[in-house]
Structures are given as C-alpha cells and as structure tokens.
C-alpha cells in the first residue's frame, strides 16, 4: 500500500474565482502541495493493483487503510506511515501479517538488524512505487502528443 499526491492548480484565476473545494494542501518534508491523494493497494506477488481510492491531500494515509484492504491479504507491506495501525489492520483483514517498516533510530544508537529488515521490506514495497511511476509516465504521454 502507498499513496501519492495528485497536484491541482492552487490559483483562484478561474471562472468562479475560487479554489477547488475538494482539494486541500499538505506538507511533505518541507514542501507544500495542493491537490488530492491517490491511495492504492497492490498484490505483492503479481504487482497487480487491487484497490484504489482518493482523498483530499490533507488526509493521512492511515485513514484510508480499511478502504484499501479486501480482507484476503496474507501480508501487508506498508511504509513507516502505517506503523502502529495493527488494530485497524486486524479489523479489516483478520488473517494478515503486518510487514510495515519500523523505526531504526533510538536516542542512543541505530538498530542495524531492524535496518536490514526494513531494506528487505522496501524491496517488496518497490512494486507499489512502480505502479505510481508507470501511471505518471502514462498520464504524461497524452500531454506530449498534444503539445508535439
């Protein structure tokens, strides 16, 4: 599971002189974005998208978790944003094994074993990231054809 930001124009220079009311702003790292979020669930073995939902950009990824699970999952591969959501995951998919990344830094040192486990989990999650990359590339193609 993962989410990406879908950009929308923040300008009010349109017919109604207002922003789109369904779009909101959010901050990712130190940069602000305006738009919506696309959340997807992907089968980890075959790389096939099984669920898609959208929300305002300001909605946290964990709020969309129940909508992304179909209940028959065996393992749930999520980034650190889904950490601590065991109860919500169990409610939506009782037999699932949580494989979300964990924090590796503590106040005193870095847990190298957990770091290694997170790297392994990231390899599986990269299938989800690939879905976003292919959807971005395919959505850019029509723009190129029109401009060219």
ZAKOL-669514 format. One record per atom (N, C-alpha, C): atom name; residue number from 0; y, x, z. Coordinates in Angstrom, 2 decimals. Atoms other than C-alpha are relative to their C-alpha. Layout:
! ZAKOL-669514
<at: CA i: NUM north: Y east: X up: Z>
...
This chain:
! ZAKOL-669514
<at: N i: 0 north: -1.18 east: 0.84 up: 0.00>
<at: CA i: 0 north: 0.00 east: 0.00 up: 0.00>
<at: C i: 0 north: 1.24 east: 0.88 up: 0.00>
<at: N i: 1 north: -1.26 east: -0.72 up: 0.01>
<at: CA i: 1 north: 3.51 east: 1.09 up: -0.67>
<at: C i: 1 north: 1.09 east: -0.94 up: -0.50>
<at: N i: 2 north: -1.15 east: 0.78 up: 0.46>
<at: CA i: 2 north: 6.97 east: -0.16 up: -1.56>
<at: C i: 2 north: 0.98 east: 0.91 up: -0.73>
<at: N i: 3 north: -1.05 east: -0.74 up: 0.69>
<at: CA i: 3 north: 9.75 east: 0.90 up: -3.89>
<at: C i: 3 north: 1.23 east: -0.88 up: -0.12>
<at: N i: 4 north: -1.26 east: 0.75 up: 0.09>
<at: CA i: 4 north: 13.38 east: -0.10 up: -4.24>
<at: C i: 4 north: 0.30 east: -0.32 up: -1.46>
<at: N i: 5 north: -0.42 east: 0.44 up: 1.33>
<at: CA i: 5 north: 14.43 east: -2.12 up: -7.29>
<at: C i: 5 north: 1.51 east: -0.14 up: 0.04>
<at: N i: 6 north: -1.46 east: -0.03 up: -0.05>
<at: CA i: 6 north: 18.08 east: -1.39 up: -7.95>
<at: C i: 6 north: 0.62 east: -1.22 up: -0.67>
<at: N i: 7 north: -0.78 east: 1.11 up: 0.57>
<at: CA i: 7 north: 20.60 east: -4.15 up: -8.64>
<at: C i: 7 north: 1.46 east: 0.43 up: 0.02>
<at: N i: 8 north: -1.42 east: -0.38 up: -0.02>
<at: CA i: 8 north: 24.28 east: -3.85 up: -9.51>
<at: C i: 8 north: 0.70 east: -0.55 up: 1.24>
<at: N i: 9 north: -0.70 east: 0.44 up: -1.20>
<at: CA i: 9 north: 26.42 east: -3.98 up: -6.39>
<at: C i: 9 north: 1.40 east: -0.50 up: -0.33>
<at: N i: 10 north: -1.34 east: 0.38 up: 0.43>
<at: CA i: 10 north: 29.51 east: -4.83 up: -8.40>
<at: C i: 10 north: 0.23 east: -1.51 up: 0.13>
<at: N i: 11 north: -0.38 east: 1.42 up: -0.04>
<at: CA i: 11 north: 31.36 east: -8.12 up: -7.99>
<at: C i: 11 north: 0.78 east: -0.37 up: -1.26>
<at: N i: 12 north: -0.72 east: 0.26 up: 1.26>
<at: CA i: 12 north: 32.80 east: -7.90 up: -11.52>
<at: C i: 12 north: -0.88 east: -0.82 up: -0.94>
<at: N i: 13 north: 0.79 east: 0.90 up: 0.83>
<at: CA i: 13 north: 30.81 east: -10.83 up: -12.87>
<at: C i: 13 north: 0.69 east: -1.36 up: -0.04>
<at: N i: 14 north: -0.60 east: 1.32 up: 0.18>
<at: CA i: 14 north: 31.44 east: -14.48 up: -13.69>
<at: C i: 14 north: 0.35 east: -0.67 up: 1.32>
<at: N i: 15 north: -0.22 east: 0.66 up: -1.30>
<at: CA i: 15 north: 31.11 east: -15.71 up: -10.08>
<at: C i: 15 north: 0.80 east: 0.86 up: 0.97>
<at: N i: 16 north: -0.75 east: -0.92 up: -0.86>
<at: CA i: 16 north: 32.92 east: -12.67 up: -8.60>
<at: C i: 16 north: -0.69 east: 0.24 up: 1.35>
<at: N i: 17 north: 0.75 east: -0.26 up: -1.23>
<at: CA i: 17 north: 30.14 east: -12.11 up: -6.04>
<at: C i: 17 north: -1.29 east: 0.74 up: -0.32>
<at: N i: 18 north: 1.29 east: -0.69 up: 0.13>
<at: CA i: 18 north: 27.01 east: -10.06 up: -5.46>
<at: C i: 18 north: -1.13 east: -1.01 up: -0.05>
<at: N i: 19 north: 1.19 east: 0.85 up: -0.01>
<at: CA i: 19 north: 23.54 east: -11.49 up: -5.97>
<at: C i: 19 north: -0.40 east: -0.25 up: 1.45>
<at: N i: 20 north: 0.29 east: 0.28 up: -1.42>
<at: CA i: 20 north: 22.78 east: -13.28 up: -2.64>
<at: C i: 20 north: -1.42 east: 0.38 up: 0.42>
<at: N i: 21 north: 1.37 east: -0.36 up: -0.36>
<at: CA i: 21 north: 19.06 east: -12.38 up: -2.79>
<at: C i: 21 north: -0.18 east: 1.51 up: 0.18>
<at: N i: 22 north: 0.07 east: -1.45 up: -0.11>
<at: CA i: 22 north: 19.79 east: -8.65 up: -2.92>
<at: C i: 22 north: 0.73 east: 0.47 up: 1.26>
<at: N i: 23 north: -0.61 east: -0.56 up: -1.20>
<at: CA i: 23 north: 20.64 east: -6.55 up: 0.12>
<at: C i: 23 north: 0.03 east: 1.51 up: -0.10>
<at: N i: 24 north: -0.06 east: -1.46 up: 0.01>
<at: CA i: 24 north: 21.44 east: -2.96 up: 0.93>
<at: C i: 24 north: -0.92 east: 0.57 up: 1.05>
<at: N i: 25 north: 0.87 east: -0.71 up: -0.93>
<at: CA i: 25 north: 19.21 east: -0.46 up: 2.65>
<at: C i: 25 north: 0.29 east: 1.48 up: -0.12>
<at: N i: 26 north: -0.19 east: -1.45 up: 0.02>
<at: CA i: 26 north: 19.27 east: 3.20 up: 3.50>
<at: C i: 26 north: -1.36 east: 0.67 up: -0.01>
<at: N i: 27 north: 1.21 east: -0.80 up: 0.06>
<at: CA i: 27 north: 16.53 east: 5.63 up: 2.54>
<at: C i: 27 north: 0.45 east: 1.45 up: 0.15>
<at: N i: 28 north: -0.50 east: -1.30 up: -0.43>
<at: CA i: 28 north: 17.03 east: 9.01 up: 4.19>
<at: C i: 28 north: 1.50 east: -0.14 up: 0.23>
<at: N i: 29 north: -1.43 east: 0.13 up: -0.22>
<at: CA i: 29 north: 20.82 east: 9.44 up: 3.92>
<at: C i: 29 north: 0.71 east: -0.65 up: -1.16>
<at: N i: 30 north: -0.61 east: 0.61 up: 1.18>
<at: CA i: 30 north: 21.42 east: 7.48 up: 0.73>
<at: C i: 30 north: -0.16 east: -1.52 up: 0.08>
<at: N i: 31 north: 0.00 east: 1.47 up: -0.03>
<at: CA i: 31 north: 22.32 east: 3.78 up: 0.47>
<at: C i: 31 north: -0.35 east: -0.55 up: -1.37>
<at: N i: 32 north: 0.41 east: 0.67 up: 1.23>
<at: CA i: 32 north: 20.77 east: 1.46 up: -2.14>
<at: C i: 32 north: 0.28 east: -1.49 up: 0.14>
<at: N i: 33 north: -0.20 east: 1.45 up: 0.04>
<at: CA i: 33 north: 21.46 east: -2.14 up: -3.15>
<at: C i: 33 north: -1.01 east: -0.58 up: -0.96>
<at: N i: 34 north: 0.98 east: 0.63 up: 0.88>
<at: CA i: 34 north: 18.74 east: -4.38 up: -4.53>
<at: C i: 34 north: -1.09 east: -0.70 up: 0.78>
<at: N i: 35 north: 1.17 east: 0.64 up: -0.59>
<at: CA i: 35 north: 15.25 east: -5.60 up: -3.68>
<at: C i: 35 north: -1.10 east: 1.05 up: 0.15>
<at: N i: 36 north: 1.16 east: -0.89 up: -0.13>
<at: CA i: 36 north: 11.89 east: -4.05 up: -2.77>
<at: C i: 36 north: -1.20 east: -0.66 up: -0.64>
<at: N i: 37 north: 1.29 east: 0.45 up: 0.53>
<at: CA i: 37 north: 8.61 east: -4.35 up: -4.62>
<at: C i: 37 north: -1.08 east: 0.63 up: 0.87>
<at: N i: 38 north: 1.10 east: -0.46 up: -0.85>
<at: CA i: 38 north: 5.55 east: -4.07 up: -2.36>
<at: C i: 38 north: -1.29 east: -0.25 up: -0.77>
<at: N i: 39 north: 1.26 east: 0.20 up: 0.71>
<at: CA i: 39 north: 2.12 east: -3.51 up: -3.90>
<at: C i: 39 north: -1.18 east: 0.46 up: 0.84>
<at: N i: 40 north: 1.27 east: -0.41 up: -0.56>
<at: CA i: 40 north: -1.46 east: -3.28 up: -2.75>
<at: C i: 40 north: -0.89 east: 0.42 up: -1.15>
<at: N i: 41 north: 0.81 east: -0.56 up: 1.07>
<at: CA i: 41 north: -3.77 east: -1.11 up: -4.86>
<at: C i: 41 north: -1.39 east: 0.30 up: 0.53>
<at: N i: 42 north: 1.36 east: -0.35 up: -0.35>
<at: CA i: 42 north: -7.54 east: -0.74 up: -4.78>
<at: C i: 42 north: -0.13 east: 1.52 up: -0.06>
<at: N i: 43 north: 0.01 east: -1.47 up: -0.07>
<at: CA i: 43 north: -8.13 east: 2.87 up: -3.68>
<at: C i: 43 north: -1.07 east: 0.63 up: -0.88>
<at: N i: 44 north: 1.07 east: -0.58 up: 0.82>
<at: CA i: 44 north: -11.32 east: 3.35 up: -5.70>
<at: C i: 44 north: 0.32 east: -0.09 up: -1.49>
<at: N i: 45 north: -0.21 east: 0.21 up: 1.42>
<at: CA i: 45 north: -10.28 east: 1.91 up: -9.05>
<at: C i: 45 north: 1.46 east: 0.13 up: -0.43>
<at: N i: 46 north: -1.41 east: -0.13 up: 0.33>
<at: CA i: 46 north: -6.49 east: 2.18 up: -8.86>
<at: C i: 46 north: 0.61 east: -1.26 up: -0.60>
<at: N i: 47 north: -0.47 east: 1.26 up: 0.56>
<at: CA i: 47 north: -6.05 east: -1.49 up: -9.80>
<at: C i: 47 north: 0.88 east: -0.72 up: 1.03>
<at: N i: 48 north: -0.90 east: 0.74 up: -0.88>
<at: CA i: 48 north: -3.13 east: -3.45 up: -8.34>
<at: C i: 48 north: -0.62 east: -1.37 up: 0.30>
<at: N i: 49 north: 0.59 east: 1.29 up: -0.35>
<at: CA i: 49 north: -4.49 east: -6.45 up: -6.41>
<at: C i: 49 north: 1.02 east: -0.97 up: 0.61>
<at: N i: 50 north: -1.01 east: 0.90 up: -0.53>
<at: CA i: 50 north: -1.31 east: -7.82 up: -4.81>
<at: C i: 50 north: 1.39 east: 0.60 up: -0.18>
<at: N i: 51 north: -1.40 east: -0.40 up: 0.19>
<at: CA i: 51 north: 2.43 east: -7.70 up: -5.48>
<at: C i: 51 north: 0.87 east: -1.05 up: 0.66>
<at: N i: 52 north: -0.99 east: 0.93 up: -0.53>
<at: CA i: 52 north: 5.32 east: -9.24 up: -3.58>
<at: C i: 52 north: 1.35 east: 0.71 up: 0.07>
<at: N i: 53 north: -1.34 east: -0.57 up: -0.06>
<at: CA i: 53 north: 9.06 east: -8.73 up: -3.44>
<at: C i: 53 north: 0.74 east: -0.53 up: 1.23>
<at: N i: 54 north: -0.84 east: 0.40 up: -1.13>
<at: CA i: 54 north: 11.63 east: -8.91 up: -0.67>
<at: C i: 54 north: 1.37 east: 0.61 up: -0.20>
<at: N i: 55 north: -1.31 east: -0.64 up: -0.01>
<at: CA i: 55 north: 15.23 east: -8.03 up: 0.00>
<at: C i: 55 north: -0.21 east: 1.46 up: 0.40>
<at: N i: 56 north: 0.16 east: -1.43 up: -0.28>
<at: CA i: 56 north: 15.72 east: -4.26 up: 0.23>
<at: C i: 56 north: 0.08 east: 0.30 up: 1.50>
<at: N i: 57 north: -0.17 east: -0.25 up: -1.43>
<at: CA i: 57 north: 16.64 east: -4.56 up: 3.92>
<at: C i: 57 north: -1.24 east: -0.36 up: 0.83>
<at: N i: 58 north: 1.21 east: 0.40 up: -0.72>
<at: CA i: 58 north: 13.20 east: -5.98 up: 4.87>
<at: C i: 58 north: -0.93 east: 1.21 up: 0.14>
<at: N i: 59 north: 0.90 east: -1.12 up: -0.26>
<at: CA i: 59 north: 10.88 east: -3.42 up: 6.48>
<at: C i: 59 north: -1.34 east: -0.22 up: -0.70>
<at: N i: 60 north: 1.29 east: 0.07 up: 0.70>
<at: CA i: 60 north: 7.61 east: -2.62 up: 4.70>
<at: C i: 60 north: -1.06 east: -0.71 up: 0.84>
<at: N i: 61 north: 1.04 east: 0.57 up: -0.85>
<at: CA i: 61 north: 5.55 east: -3.72 up: 7.70>
<at: C i: 61 north: 0.05 east: -1.53 up: 0.05>
<at: N i: 62 north: -0.09 east: 1.46 up: -0.01>
<at: CA i: 62 north: 6.83 east: -7.31 up: 7.47>
<at: C i: 62 north: -0.78 east: -0.63 up: -1.16>
<at: N i: 63 north: 0.71 east: 0.52 up: 1.17>
<at: CA i: 63 north: 5.13 east: -7.70 up: 4.08>
<at: C i: 63 north: -1.50 east: 0.30 up: 0.05>
<at: N i: 64 north: 1.39 east: -0.41 up: -0.13>
<at: CA i: 64 north: 1.80 east: -6.32 up: 5.30>
<at: C i: 64 north: -1.00 east: -1.14 up: -0.15>
<at: N i: 65 north: 0.97 east: 1.08 up: 0.15>
<at: CA i: 65 north: -0.02 east: -9.69 up: 5.69>
<at: C i: 65 north: -0.08 east: -0.55 up: -1.44>
<at: N i: 66 north: 0.01 east: 0.51 up: 1.38>
<at: CA i: 66 north: 1.00 east: -10.70 up: 2.14>
<at: C i: 66 north: -0.72 east: 0.95 up: -0.96>
<at: N i: 67 north: 0.63 east: -0.98 up: 0.88>
<at: CA i: 67 north: -0.47 east: -7.51 up: 0.67>
<at: C i: 67 north: -1.51 east: 0.10 up: 0.20>
<at: N i: 68 north: 1.43 east: -0.08 up: -0.29>
<at: CA i: 68 north: -3.90 east: -7.81 up: 2.28>
<at: C i: 68 north: -0.71 east: -1.27 up: -0.45>
<at: N i: 69 north: 0.77 east: 1.18 up: 0.43>
<at: CA i: 69 north: -6.52 east: -10.09 up: 0.74>
<at: C i: 69 north: -1.16 east: -0.30 up: 0.94>
<at: N i: 70 north: 1.01 east: 0.27 up: -1.02>
<at: CA i: 70 north: -8.97 east: -9.79 up: 3.67>
<at: C i: 70 north: -1.33 east: 0.68 up: -0.22>
<at: N i: 71 north: 1.28 east: -0.64 up: 0.29>
<at: CA i: 71 north: -11.86 east: -8.00 up: 1.94>
<at: C i: 71 north: 0.09 east: 1.52 up: -0.03>
<at: N i: 72 north: -0.16 east: -1.45 up: 0.02>
<at: CA i: 72 north: -10.48 east: -4.46 up: 2.32>
<at: C i: 72 north: -0.97 east: 0.66 up: 0.98>
<at: N i: 73 north: 0.84 east: -0.81 up: -0.90>
<at: CA i: 73 north: -12.73 east: -1.80 up: 3.83>
<at: C i: 73 north: 0.86 east: 1.04 up: 0.70>
<at: N i: 74 north: -0.91 east: -0.99 up: -0.55>
<at: CA i: 74 north: -9.99 east: 0.83 up: 4.35>
<at: C i: 74 north: 1.41 east: -0.31 up: -0.45>
<at: N i: 75 north: -1.41 east: 0.22 up: 0.30>
<at: CA i: 75 north: -6.22 east: 0.60 up: 4.46>
<at: C i: 75 north: 0.70 east: 1.35 up: 0.00>
<at: N i: 76 north: -0.69 east: -1.28 up: 0.15>
<at: CA i: 76 north: -4.35 east: 3.63 up: 3.14>
<at: C i: 76 north: 1.49 east: -0.28 up: -0.09>
<at: N i: 77 north: -1.44 east: 0.23 up: -0.01>
<at: CA i: 77 north: -0.68 east: 3.49 up: 4.09>
<at: C i: 77 north: 0.74 east: 1.23 up: 0.49>
<at: N i: 78 north: -0.80 east: -1.12 up: -0.48>
<at: CA i: 78 north: 2.13 east: 5.93 up: 4.71>
<at: C i: 78 north: 0.38 east: -0.23 up: 1.47>
<at: N i: 79 north: -0.34 east: 0.07 up: -1.42>
<at: CA i: 79 north: 3.64 east: 6.55 up: 8.14>
<at: C i: 79 north: 0.83 east: -1.23 up: 0.36>
<at: N i: 80 north: -0.75 east: 1.22 up: -0.25>
<at: CA i: 80 north: 5.78 east: 3.42 up: 7.76>
<at: C i: 80 north: -0.88 east: -1.14 up: 0.53>
<at: N i: 81 north: 0.94 east: 1.03 up: -0.47>
<at: CA i: 81 north: 2.67 east: 1.33 up: 8.54>
<at: C i: 81 north: -0.67 east: 0.40 up: 1.30>
<at: N i: 82 north: 0.58 east: -0.47 up: -1.26>
<at: CA i: 82 north: 1.82 east: 3.32 up: 11.68>
<at: C i: 82 north: 0.30 east: -0.98 up: 1.13>
<at: N i: 83 north: -0.18 east: 0.89 up: -1.15>
<at: CA i: 83 north: 1.33 east: 1.18 up: 14.79>
<at: C i: 83 north: -0.15 east: -1.48 up: -0.34>
<at: N i: 84 north: 0.15 east: 1.40 up: 0.42>
<at: CA i: 84 north: 0.51 east: -2.01 up: 12.87>
<at: C i: 84 north: -1.44 east: -0.48 up: 0.07>
<at: N i: 85 north: 1.42 east: 0.31 up: -0.11>
<at: CA i: 85 north: -3.13 east: -2.22 up: 13.94>
<at: C i: 85 north: -0.25 east: -1.49 up: 0.24>
<at: N i: 86 north: 0.20 east: 1.42 up: -0.32>
<at: CA i: 86 north: -2.82 east: -5.74 up: 15.36>
<at: C i: 86 north: 0.25 east: -0.89 up: -1.22>
<at: N i: 87 north: -0.31 east: 0.78 up: 1.20>
<at: CA i: 87 north: -1.20 east: -7.17 up: 12.21>
<at: C i: 87 north: -1.06 east: 0.22 up: -1.08>
<at: N i: 88 north: 1.04 east: -0.30 up: 0.99>
<at: CA i: 88 north: -3.79 east: -5.42 up: 10.04>
<at: C i: 88 north: -1.29 east: -0.71 up: 0.35>
<at: N i: 89 north: 1.23 east: 0.66 up: -0.45>
<at: CA i: 89 north: -6.71 east: -6.75 up: 12.11>
<at: C i: 89 north: 0.05 east: -1.52 up: -0.21>
<at: N i: 90 north: -0.16 east: 1.44 up: 0.17>
<at: CA i: 90 north: -5.31 east: -10.28 up: 11.90>
<at: C i: 90 north: -0.20 east: -0.41 up: -1.46>
<at: N i: 91 north: 0.09 east: 0.33 up: 1.42>
<at: CA i: 91 north: -5.08 east: -10.22 up: 8.10>
<at: C i: 91 north: -1.33 east: 0.42 up: -0.61>
<at: N i: 92 north: 1.27 east: -0.51 up: 0.53>
<at: CA i: 92 north: -8.25 east: -8.19 up: 7.43>
<at: C i: 92 north: -0.82 east: 0.58 up: 1.15>
<at: N i: 93 north: 0.70 east: -0.41 up: -1.23>
<at: CA i: 93 north: -10.63 east: -8.02 up: 10.43>
<at: C i: 93 north: -0.92 east: 1.21 up: -0.15>
<at: N i: 94 north: 0.98 east: -1.08 up: 0.16>
<at: CA i: 94 north: -13.11 east: -5.50 up: 8.96>
<at: C i: 94 north: 0.61 east: 1.30 up: -0.51>
<at: N i: 95 north: -0.63 east: -1.16 up: 0.61>
<at: CA i: 95 north: -10.56 east: -2.98 up: 7.71>
<at: C i: 95 north: 0.10 east: 1.18 up: 0.97>
<at: N i: 96 north: -0.18 east: -1.23 up: -0.76>
<at: CA i: 96 north: -10.39 east: 0.63 up: 8.89>
<at: C i: 96 north: 1.36 east: 0.58 up: -0.38>
<at: N i: 97 north: -1.34 east: -0.50 up: 0.26>
<at: CA i: 97 north: -6.80 east: 1.87 up: 9.22>
<at: C i: 97 north: 0.01 east: 1.49 up: -0.30>
<at: N i: 98 north: -0.07 east: -1.41 up: 0.41>
<at: CA i: 98 north: -6.16 east: 5.15 up: 7.37>
<at: C i: 98 north: 1.45 east: 0.41 up: -0.24>
<at: N i: 99 north: -1.41 east: -0.34 up: 0.16>
<at: CA i: 99 north: -2.40 east: 5.44 up: 7.83>
<at: C i: 99 north: 0.28 east: 1.40 up: 0.52>
<at: N i: 100 north: -0.39 east: -1.33 up: -0.44>
<at: CA i: 100 north: -0.71 east: 8.80 up: 8.26>
<at: C i: 100 north: 0.55 east: -0.06 up: 1.42>
<at: N i: 101 north: -0.47 east: -0.10 up: -1.38>
<at: CA i: 101 north: 0.11 east: 9.89 up: 11.80>
<at: C i: 101 north: 1.05 east: 1.10 up: 0.11>
<at: N i: 102 north: -0.99 east: -1.05 up: -0.23>
<at: CA i: 102 north: 2.95 east: 11.99 up: 13.18>
<at: C i: 102 north: -0.71 east: 1.30 up: 0.36>
<at: N i: 103 north: 0.63 east: -1.29 up: -0.29>
<at: CA i: 103 north: 2.13 east: 15.68 up: 13.33>
<at: C i: 103 north: 0.82 east: 0.83 up: 0.97>
<at: N i: 104 north: -0.84 east: -0.79 up: -0.91>
<at: CA i: 104 north: 5.06 east: 16.98 up: 15.36>
<at: C i: 104 north: 0.08 east: -0.67 up: 1.36>
<at: N i: 105 north: -0.26 east: 0.44 up: -1.37>
<at: CA i: 105 north: 5.30 east: 16.69 up: 19.11>
<at: C i: 105 north: 1.20 east: 0.79 up: 0.51>
<at: N i: 106 north: -1.16 east: -0.72 up: -0.55>
<at: CA i: 106 north: 8.01 east: 18.02 up: 21.40>
<at: C i: 106 north: -0.24 east: 1.51 up: 0.04>
<at: N i: 107 north: 0.28 east: -1.42 up: -0.20>
<at: CA i: 107 north: 6.24 east: 21.36 up: 21.77>
<at: C i: 107 north: -0.59 east: 0.70 up: -1.23>
<at: N i: 108 north: 0.65 east: -0.70 up: 1.13>
<at: CA i: 108 north: 4.18 east: 22.08 up: 18.63>
<at: C i: 108 north: -0.35 east: -0.96 up: -1.14>
<at: N i: 109 north: 0.46 east: 0.77 up: 1.16>
<at: CA i: 109 north: 2.64 east: 20.88 up: 15.37>
<at: C i: 109 north: -1.52 east: -0.06 up: 0.04>
<at: N i: 110 north: 1.44 east: 0.20 up: 0.00>
<at: CA i: 110 north: -0.86 east: 19.41 up: 15.27>
<at: C i: 110 north: -0.54 east: 0.30 up: -1.40>
<at: N i: 111 north: 0.49 east: -0.43 up: 1.32>
<at: CA i: 111 north: -2.48 east: 21.32 up: 12.38>
<at: C i: 111 north: -1.17 east: -0.86 up: -0.48>
<at: N i: 112 north: 1.15 east: 0.84 up: 0.37>
<at: CA i: 112 north: -5.64 east: 19.16 up: 12.44>
<at: C i: 112 north: 0.49 east: -1.33 up: -0.59>
<at: N i: 113 north: -0.55 east: 1.26 up: 0.50>
<at: CA i: 113 north: -3.61 east: 15.96 up: 12.02>
<at: C i: 113 north: 0.72 east: 0.21 up: -1.32>
<at: N i: 114 north: -0.68 east: -0.34 up: 1.24>
<at: CA i: 114 north: -1.56 east: 17.64 up: 9.31>
<at: C i: 114 north: -1.00 east: 0.06 up: -1.16>
<at: N i: 115 north: 1.06 east: -0.09 up: 1.00>
<at: CA i: 115 north: -4.78 east: 18.38 up: 7.39>
<at: C i: 115 north: -0.53 east: -1.39 up: -0.37>
<at: N i: 116 north: 0.47 east: 1.37 up: 0.24>
<at: CA i: 116 north: -5.97 east: 14.77 up: 7.79>
<at: C i: 116 north: 1.02 east: -0.78 up: -0.82>
<at: N i: 117 north: -1.05 east: 0.70 up: 0.75>
<at: CA i: 117 north: -2.61 east: 13.46 up: 6.54>
<at: C i: 117 north: 0.02 east: 0.43 up: -1.46>
<at: N i: 118 north: 0.04 east: -0.49 up: 1.37>
<at: CA i: 118 north: -2.89 east: 15.65 up: 3.44>
<at: C i: 118 north: -1.12 east: -0.69 up: -0.78>
<at: N i: 119 north: 1.13 east: 0.68 up: 0.64>
<at: CA i: 119 north: -6.29 east: 14.12 up: 2.66>
<at: C i: 119 north: 0.35 east: -1.46 up: -0.29>
<at: N i: 120 north: -0.41 east: 1.40 up: 0.18>
<at: CA i: 120 north: -4.89 east: 10.60 up: 3.14>
<at: C i: 120 north: 1.03 east: -0.12 up: -1.12>
<at: N i: 121 north: -1.04 east: 0.03 up: 1.03>
<at: CA i: 121 north: -1.94 east: 11.43 up: 0.88>
<at: C i: 121 north: -0.61 east: 0.09 up: -1.40>
<at: N i: 122 north: 0.65 east: -0.09 up: 1.31>
<at: CA i: 122 north: -4.31 east: 12.30 up: -1.98>
<at: C i: 122 north: -0.48 east: -1.37 up: -0.46>
<at: N i: 123 north: 0.45 east: 1.34 up: 0.34>
<at: CA i: 123 north: -5.76 east: 8.79 up: -1.87>
<at: C i: 123 north: 1.21 east: -0.90 up: -0.28>
<at: N i: 124 north: -1.20 east: 0.83 up: 0.18>
<at: CA i: 124 north: -2.31 east: 7.17 up: -1.50>
<at: C i: 124 north: 0.74 east: 0.31 up: -1.30>
<at: N i: 125 north: -0.70 east: -0.36 up: 1.23>
<at: CA i: 125 north: -1.10 east: 9.01 up: -4.60>
<at: C i: 125 north: -0.34 east: -0.96 up: -1.14>
<at: N i: 126 north: 0.34 east: 1.00 up: 1.02>
<at: CA i: 126 north: -2.90 east: 6.35 up: -6.67>
<at: C i: 126 north: 1.02 east: -1.14 up: 0.00>
<at: N i: 127 north: -1.03 east: 1.04 up: -0.10>
<at: CA i: 127 north: -0.36 east: 3.81 up: -5.39>
<at: C i: 127 north: 1.31 east: 0.51 up: -0.59>
<at: N i: 128 north: -1.23 east: -0.58 up: 0.53>
<at: CA i: 128 north: 2.54 east: 6.13 up: -6.17>
<at: C i: 128 north: -0.05 east: 0.06 up: -1.53>
<at: N i: 129 north: 0.16 east: -0.03 up: 1.46>
<at: CA i: 129 north: 1.15 east: 6.47 up: -9.70>
<at: C i: 129 north: 0.29 east: -1.34 up: -0.64>
<at: N i: 130 north: -0.28 east: 1.34 up: 0.52>
<at: CA i: 130 north: 1.42 east: 2.71 up: -10.17>
<at: C i: 130 north: 1.51 east: -0.20 up: -0.13>
<at: N i: 131 north: -1.46 east: 0.12 up: 0.07>
<at: CA i: 131 north: 5.14 east: 2.87 up: -9.40>
<at: C i: 131 north: 0.55 east: 0.86 up: -1.13>
<at: N i: 132 north: -0.49 east: -0.89 up: 1.05>
<at: CA i: 132 north: 5.64 east: 5.80 up: -11.75>
<at: C i: 132 north: -0.27 east: -0.60 up: -1.37>
<at: N i: 133 north: 0.32 east: 0.58 up: 1.30>
<at: CA i: 133 north: 3.87 east: 4.03 up: -14.61>
<at: C i: 133 north: 0.83 east: -1.26 up: -0.26>
<at: N i: 134 north: -0.82 east: 1.19 up: 0.20>
<at: CA i: 134 north: 5.82 east: 0.80 up: -14.02>
<at: C i: 134 north: 1.45 east: 0.38 up: -0.30>
<at: N i: 135 north: -1.36 east: -0.46 up: 0.29>
<at: CA i: 135 north: 9.12 east: 2.73 up: -14.01>
<at: C i: 135 north: 0.11 east: 0.51 up: -1.42>
<at: N i: 136 north: -0.01 east: -0.53 up: 1.36>
<at: CA i: 136 north: 8.23 east: 4.50 up: -17.22>
<at: C i: 136 north: -0.09 east: -1.11 up: -1.03>
<at: N i: 137 north: 0.15 east: 1.08 up: 0.97>
<at: CA i: 137 north: 7.14 east: 1.31 up: -18.96>
<at: C i: 137 north: 1.23 east: -0.90 up: -0.04>
<at: N i: 138 north: -1.21 east: 0.83 up: 0.02>
<at: CA i: 138 north: 10.28 east: -0.55 up: -17.88>
<at: C i: 138 north: 1.15 east: 0.74 up: -0.67>
<at: N i: 139 north: -1.06 east: -0.76 up: 0.67>
<at: CA i: 139 north: 12.42 east: 2.27 up: -19.31>
<at: C i: 139 north: -0.19 east: 0.00 up: -1.51>
<at: N i: 140 north: 0.26 east: -0.04 up: 1.44>
<at: CA i: 140 north: 10.77 east: 2.09 up: -22.72>
<at: C i: 140 north: 0.79 east: -1.02 up: -0.81>
<at: N i: 141 north: -0.78 east: 0.95 up: 0.79>
<at: CA i: 141 north: 12.41 east: -1.14 up: -23.91>
<at: C i: 141 north: 1.47 east: 0.38 up: -0.09>
<at: N i: 142 north: -1.40 east: -0.42 up: 0.04>
<at: CA i: 142 north: 15.84 east: 0.24 up: -22.98>
<at: C i: 142 north: 0.20 east: 1.08 up: -1.03>
<at: N i: 143 north: -0.10 east: -1.07 up: 0.99>
<at: CA i: 143 north: 15.17 east: 3.32 up: -25.09>
<at: C i: 143 north: -0.06 east: -0.57 up: -1.42>
<at: N i: 144 north: 0.16 east: 0.57 up: 1.34>
<at: CA i: 144 north: 14.08 east: 1.21 up: -28.03>
<at: C i: 144 north: 1.27 east: -0.74 up: -0.42>
<at: N i: 145 north: -1.23 east: 0.74 up: 0.32>
<at: CA i: 145 north: 17.21 east: -0.96 up: -27.85>
<at: C i: 145 north: 1.14 east: 0.97 up: -0.28>
<at: N i: 146 north: -1.11 east: -0.95 up: 0.17>
<at: CA i: 146 north: 19.58 east: 2.00 up: -27.48>
<at: C i: 146 north: -0.20 east: 0.85 up: -1.24>
<at: N i: 147 north: 0.26 east: -0.90 up: 1.13>
<at: CA i: 147 north: 17.87 east: 4.05 up: -30.22>
<at: C i: 147 north: 0.05 east: -0.72 up: -1.27>
